[in-house]
Amino acid sequence: MLMILVDIGVQDSSNYVCDLVKPVLTCFFDSDSRVRYYACESLYNIVKVARGSVLVFFNDVFDGLSKVRAKCLFALL
């Protein structure tokens, strides 16, 4: 689906940001660390293309990333 966003271009990407970001945010809370890792990588690629259109989800993204980080720190202890 990200390839669709790249093909469409930056101007039209704001129409699809919701469809791309919401599933990635739910993957932040998966129990498998590989799923969380790929969710972070996917979100990075989405933000790289969509840029300012993702700011609508800033609170959700920040919350999700902080919880992923907390799980990583907890796993190290």
N, CA, C and O atoms as a GROMACS GRO file, in nm:
protein
  308
    1MET      N    1   0.082  -0.119   0.000
    1MET     CA    2   0.000   0.000   0.000
    1MET      C    3   0.086   0.126   0.000
    1MET      O    4   0.046   0.229  -0.054
    2LEU      N    5   0.204   0.118   0.060
    2LEU     CA    6   0.293   0.232   0.060
    2LEU      C    7   0.339   0.265  -0.081
    2LEU      O    8   0.359   0.381  -0.116
    3MET      N    9   0.357   0.163  -0.162
    3MET     CA   10   0.397   0.186  -0.301
    3MET      C   11   0.292   0.268  -0.375
    3MET      O   12   0.325   0.348  -0.463
    4ILE      N   13   0.166   0.247  -0.340
    4ILE     CA   14   0.059   0.327  -0.400
    4ILE      C   15   0.078   0.473  -0.363
    4ILE      O   16   0.063   0.562  -0.447
    5LEU      N   17   0.112   0.497  -0.236
    5LEU     CA   18   0.133   0.633  -0.189
    5LEU      C   19   0.251   0.698  -0.259
    5LEU      O   20   0.245   0.816  -0.293
    6VAL      N   21   0.356   0.622  -0.281
    6VAL     CA   22   0.473   0.676  -0.350
    6VAL      C   23   0.439   0.705  -0.496
    6VAL      O   24   0.483   0.806  -0.550
    7ASP      N   25   0.362   0.618  -0.559
    7ASP     CA   26   0.326   0.640  -0.698
    7ASP      C   27   0.234   0.761  -0.716
    7ASP      O   28   0.245   0.833  -0.815
    8ILE      N   29   0.146   0.782  -0.621
    8ILE     CA   30   0.052   0.894  -0.632
    8ILE      C   31   0.125   1.026  -0.618
    8ILE      O   32   0.095   1.122  -0.690
    9GLY      N   33   0.220   1.032  -0.528
    9GLY     CA   34   0.296   1.154  -0.507
    9GLY      C   35   0.253   1.227  -0.383
    9GLY      O   36   0.155   1.192  -0.318
   10VAL      N   37   0.328   1.329  -0.350
   10VAL     CA   38   0.307   1.401  -0.225
   10VAL      C   39   0.177   1.482  -0.225
   10VAL      O   40   0.114   1.496  -0.121
   11GLN      N   41   0.136   1.534  -0.338
   11GLN     CA   42   0.018   1.619  -0.342
   11GLN      C   43  -0.108   1.543  -0.304
   11GLN      O   44  -0.192   1.598  -0.232
   12ASP      N   45  -0.124   1.422  -0.350
   12ASP     CA   46  -0.245   1.346  -0.324
   12ASP      C   47  -0.233   1.250  -0.208
   12ASP      O   48  -0.329   1.178  -0.178
   13SER      N   49  -0.121   1.246  -0.142
   13SER     CA   50  -0.100   1.148  -0.035
   13SER      C   51  -0.188   1.173   0.086
   13SER      O   52  -0.216   1.079   0.161
   14SER      N   53  -0.231   1.296   0.108
   14SER     CA   54  -0.313   1.326   0.226
   14SER      C   55  -0.446   1.252   0.224
   14SER      O   56  -0.508   1.232   0.329
   15ASN      N   57  -0.492   1.212   0.106
   15ASN     CA   58  -0.619   1.138   0.096
   15ASN      C   59  -0.608   0.998   0.154
   15ASN      O   60  -0.710   0.940   0.192
   16TYR      N   61  -0.488   0.942   0.161
   16TYR     CA   62  -0.469   0.803   0.201
   16TYR      C   63  -0.397   0.785   0.335
   16TYR      O   64  -0.375   0.672   0.379
   17VAL      N   65  -0.361   0.894   0.398
   17VAL     CA   66  -0.284   0.886   0.522
   17VAL      C   67  -0.360   0.812   0.630
   17VAL      O   68  -0.302   0.729   0.700
   18CYS      N   69  -0.486   0.838   0.646
   18CYS     CA   70  -0.566   0.772   0.749
   18CYS      C   71  -0.568   0.621   0.726
   18CYS      O   72  -0.557   0.543   0.822
   19ASP      N   73  -0.583   0.580   0.602
   19ASP     CA   74  -0.588   0.437   0.570
   19ASP      C   75  -0.454   0.368   0.594
   19ASP      O   76  -0.450   0.247   0.615
   20LEU      N   77  -0.346   0.443   0.591
   20LEU     CA   78  -0.214   0.385   0.611
   20LEU      C   79  -0.167   0.390   0.756
   20LEU      O   80  -0.105   0.296   0.805
   21VAL      N   81  -0.196   0.499   0.825
   21VAL     CA   82  -0.141   0.519   0.959
   21VAL      C   83  -0.215   0.436   1.064
   21VAL      O   84  -0.150   0.379   1.152
   22LYS      N   85  -0.346   0.427   1.056
   22LYS     CA   86  -0.424   0.355   1.159
   22LYS      C   87  -0.380   0.209   1.176
   22LYS      O   88  -0.358   0.167   1.289
   23PRO      N   89  -0.365   0.130   1.069
   23PRO     CA   90  -0.319  -0.008   1.088
   23PRO      C   91  -0.178  -0.017   1.146
   23PRO      O   92  -0.147  -0.109   1.222
   24VAL      N   93  -0.092   0.077   1.108
   24VAL     CA   94   0.044   0.076   1.160
   24VAL      C   95   0.043   0.105   1.310
   24VAL      O   96   0.120   0.045   1.386
   25LEU      N   97  -0.042   0.196   1.353
   25LEU     CA   98  -0.050   0.229   1.495
   25LEU      C   99  -0.098   0.110   1.577
   25LEU      O  100  -0.052   0.090   1.690
   26THR      N  101  -0.188   0.030   1.523
   26THR     CA  102  -0.232  -0.088   1.597
   26THR      C  103  -0.121  -0.192   1.608
   26THR      O  104  -0.118  -0.270   1.703
   27CYS      N  105  -0.031  -0.194   1.512
   27CYS     CA  106   0.081  -0.289   1.518
   27CYS      C  107   0.183  -0.252   1.626
   27CYS      O  108   0.263  -0.336   1.666
   28PHE      N  109   0.181  -0.128   1.673
   28PHE     CA  110   0.272  -0.088   1.782
   28PHE      C  111   0.245  -0.166   1.909
   28PHE      O  112   0.334  -0.180   1.993
   29PHE      N  113   0.125  -0.216   1.926
   29PHE     CA  114   0.086  -0.284   2.050
   29PHE      C  115   0.087  -0.436   2.037
   29PHE      O  116   0.034  -0.505   2.124
   30ASP      N  117   0.146  -0.487   1.930
   30ASP     CA  118   0.155  -0.632   1.910
   30ASP      C  119   0.258  -0.690   2.008
   30ASP      O  120   0.351  -0.621   2.048
   31SER      N  121   0.239  -0.814   2.045
   31SER     CA  122   0.331  -0.877   2.140
   31SER      C  123   0.464  -0.917   2.076
   31SER      O  124   0.563  -0.933   2.147
   32ASP      N  125   0.467  -0.935   1.946
   32ASP     CA  126   0.589  -0.975   1.876
   32ASP      C  127   0.676  -0.852   1.848
   32ASP      O  128   0.629  -0.754   1.790
   33SER      N  129   0.800  -0.857   1.889
   33SER     CA  130   0.889  -0.742   1.872
   33SER      C  131   0.919  -0.714   1.724
   33SER      O  132   0.944  -0.600   1.687
   34ARG      N  133   0.919  -0.818   1.641
   34ARG     CA  134   0.943  -0.796   1.498
   34ARG      C  135   0.830  -0.717   1.434
   34ARG      O  136   0.855  -0.633   1.348
   35VAL      N  137   0.707  -0.742   1.476
   35VAL     CA  138   0.593  -0.666   1.423
   35VAL      C  139   0.605  -0.520   1.464
   35VAL      O  140   0.580  -0.431   1.383
   36ARG      N  141   0.643  -0.495   1.589
   36ARG     CA  142   0.660  -0.357   1.635
   36ARG      C  143   0.773  -0.287   1.560
   36ARG      O  144   0.762  -0.169   1.526
   37TYR      N  145   0.880  -0.360   1.533
   37TYR     CA  146   0.993  -0.303   1.458
   37TYR      C  147   0.950  -0.264   1.317
   37TYR      O  148   0.978  -0.153   1.271
   38TYR      N  149   0.882  -0.355   1.248
   38TYR     CA  150   0.838  -0.325   1.112
   38TYR      C  151   0.731  -0.216   1.109
   38TYR      O  152   0.719  -0.144   1.011
   39ALA      N  153   0.653  -0.205   1.216
   39ALA     CA  154   0.555  -0.096   1.225
   39ALA      C  155   0.626   0.038   1.234
   39ALA      O  156   0.585   0.135   1.170
   40CYS      N  157   0.733   0.045   1.312
   40CYS     CA  158   0.811   0.169   1.321
   40CYS      C  159   0.874   0.204   1.186
   40CYS      O  160   0.874   0.320   1.145
   41GLU      N  161   0.926   0.104   1.120
   41GLU     CA  162   0.987   0.126   0.989
   41GLU      C  163   0.883   0.172   0.887
   41GLU      O  164   0.909   0.261   0.806
   42SER      N  165   0.766   0.111   0.891
   42SER     CA  166   0.658   0.149   0.799
   42SER      C  167   0.611   0.291   0.824
   42SER      O  168   0.587   0.368   0.731
   43LEU      N  169   0.598   0.326   0.952
   43LEU     CA  170   0.555   0.461   0.986
   43LEU      C  171   0.657   0.562   0.937
   43LEU      O  172   0.620   0.669   0.888
   44TYR      N  173   0.784   0.531   0.951
   44TYR     CA  174   0.889   0.620   0.901
   44TYR      C  175   0.872   0.644   0.750
   44TYR      O  176   0.881   0.758   0.704
   45ASN      N  177   0.849   0.538   0.676
   45ASN     CA  178   0.832   0.552   0.530
   45ASN      C  179   0.707   0.629   0.495
   45ASN      O  180   0.707   0.707   0.399
   46ILE      N  181   0.600   0.609   0.569
   46ILE     CA  182   0.476   0.684   0.543
   46ILE      C  183   0.498   0.832   0.569
   46ILE      O  184   0.458   0.916   0.488
   47VAL      N  185   0.562   0.865   0.681
   47VAL     CA  186   0.586   1.005   0.715
   47VAL      C  187   0.681   1.070   0.615
   47VAL      O  188   0.667   1.188   0.583
   48LYS      N  189   0.777   0.992   0.566
   48LYS     CA  190   0.872   1.045   0.469
   48LYS      C  191   0.802   1.091   0.342
   48LYS      O  192   0.842   1.189   0.280
   49VAL      N  193   0.697   1.020   0.303
   49VAL     CA  194   0.625   1.056   0.180
   49VAL      C  195   0.515   1.157   0.208
   49VAL      O  196   0.501   1.255   0.134
   50ALA      N  197   0.437   1.136   0.313
   50ALA     CA  198   0.319   1.219   0.338
   50ALA      C  199   0.351   1.349   0.410
   50ALA      O  200   0.275   1.445   0.400
   51ARG      N  201   0.459   1.353   0.482
   51ARG     CA  202   0.508   1.470   0.556
   51ARG      C  203   0.403   1.532   0.646
   51ARG      O  204   0.360   1.467   0.742
   52GLY      N  205   0.359   1.653   0.621
   52GLY     CA  206   0.270   1.727   0.710
   52GLY      C  207   0.132   1.667   0.727
   52GLY      O  208   0.062   1.700   0.823
   53SER      N  209   0.091   1.582   0.637
   53SER     CA  210  -0.042   1.522   0.646
   53SER      C  211  -0.054   1.429   0.766
   53SER      O  212  -0.165   1.400   0.811
   54VAL      N  213   0.058   1.383   0.818
   54VAL     CA  214   0.057   1.289   0.931
   54VAL      C  215   0.043   1.362   1.064
   54VAL      O  216   0.017   1.299   1.166
   55LEU      N  217   0.060   1.494   1.064
   55LEU     CA  218   0.052   1.570   1.189
   55LEU      C  219  -0.083   1.557   1.259
   55LEU      O  220  -0.092   1.579   1.379
   56VAL      N  221  -0.186   1.521   1.186
   56VAL     CA  222  -0.317   1.499   1.246
   56VAL      C  223  -0.310   1.385   1.348
   56VAL      O  224  -0.384   1.385   1.446
   57PHE      N  225  -0.221   1.291   1.325
   57PHE     CA  226  -0.206   1.174   1.412
   57PHE      C  227  -0.090   1.188   1.510
   57PHE      O  228  -0.044   1.088   1.566
   58PHE      N  229  -0.042   1.310   1.531
   58PHE     CA  230   0.078   1.329   1.613
   58PHE      C  231   0.063   1.270   1.753
   58PHE      O  232   0.153   1.200   1.800
   59ASN      N  233  -0.049   1.295   1.820
   59ASN     CA  234  -0.068   1.244   1.956
   59ASN      C  235  -0.067   1.091   1.958
   59ASN      O  236  -0.004   1.030   2.045
   60ASP      N  237  -0.135   1.030   1.864
   60ASP     CA  238  -0.140   0.883   1.858
   60ASP      C  239  -0.002   0.824   1.825
   60ASP      O  240   0.037   0.723   1.883
   61VAL      N  241   0.069   0.887   1.733
   61VAL     CA  242   0.202   0.840   1.695
   61VAL      C  243   0.298   0.853   1.813
   61VAL      O  244   0.375   0.761   1.842
   62PHE      N  245   0.295   0.967   1.880
   62PHE     CA  246   0.383   0.988   1.995
   62PHE      C  247   0.353   0.888   2.106
   62PHE      O  248   0.445   0.832   2.166
   63ASP      N  249   0.226   0.865   2.133
   63ASP     CA  250   0.186   0.768   2.235
   63ASP      C  251   0.233   0.628   2.198
   63ASP      O  252   0.288   0.556   2.282
   64GLY      N  253   0.212   0.588   2.074
   64GLY     CA  254   0.253   0.456   2.029
   64GLY      C  255   0.404   0.437   2.034
   64GLY      O  256   0.451   0.332   2.079
   65LEU      N  257   0.479   0.536   1.988
   65LEU     CA  258   0.625   0.524   1.989
   65LEU      C  259   0.681   0.521   2.130
   65LEU      O  260   0.776   0.449   2.158
   66SER      N  261   0.620   0.598   2.220
   66SER     CA  262   0.669   0.596   2.359
   66SER      C  263   0.640   0.461   2.425
   66SER      O  264   0.720   0.415   2.506
   67LYS      N  265   0.529   0.398   2.392
   67LYS     CA  266   0.498   0.267   2.448
   67LYS      C  267   0.587   0.159   2.389
   67LYS      O  268   0.625   0.064   2.458
   68VAL      N  269   0.622   0.171   2.261
   68VAL     CA  270   0.716   0.076   2.201
   68VAL      C  271   0.851   0.090   2.269
   68VAL      O  272   0.916  -0.010   2.300
   69ARG      N  273   0.893   0.211   2.293
   69ARG     CA  274   1.022   0.235   2.360
   69ARG      C  275   1.019   0.180   2.502
   69ARG      O  276   1.117   0.121   2.548
   70ALA      N  277   0.909   0.199   2.573
   70ALA     CA  278   0.897   0.148   2.709
   70ALA      C  279   0.905  -0.005   2.711
   70ALA      O  280   0.967  -0.063   2.800
   71LYS      N  281   0.842  -0.070   2.613
   71LYS     CA  282   0.849  -0.216   2.606
   71LYS      C  283   0.991  -0.262   2.581
   71LYS      O  284   1.034  -0.364   2.634
   72CYS      N  285   1.066  -0.188   2.500
   72CYS     CA  286   1.206  -0.224   2.472
   72CYS      C  287   1.290  -0.211   2.599
   72CYS      O  288   1.372  -0.298   2.629
   73LEU      N  289   1.270  -0.103   2.674
   73LEU     CA  290   1.346  -0.083   2.798
   73LEU      C  291   1.309  -0.188   2.902
   73LEU      O  292   1.396  -0.237   2.974
   74PHE      N  293   1.181  -0.223   2.910
   74PHE     CA  294   1.136  -0.322   3.005
   74PHE      C  295   1.193  -0.461   2.972
   74PHE      O  296   1.222  -0.539   3.062
   75ALA      N  297   1.207  -0.489   2.843
   75ALA     CA  298   1.260  -0.618   2.802
   75ALA      C  299   1.409  -0.630   2.835
   75ALA      O  300   1.459  -0.741   2.854
   76LEU      N  301   1.480  -0.519   2.844
   76LEU     CA  302   1.622  -0.521   2.876
   76LEU      C  303   1.648  -0.545   3.024
   76LEU      O  304   1.755  -0.592   3.062
   77LEU      N  305   1.549  -0.514   3.107
   77LEU     CA  306   1.569  -0.529   3.252
   77LEU      C  307   1.553  -0.668   3.296
   77LEU      O  308   1.567  -0.697   3.415
   0.00000   0.00000   0.00000
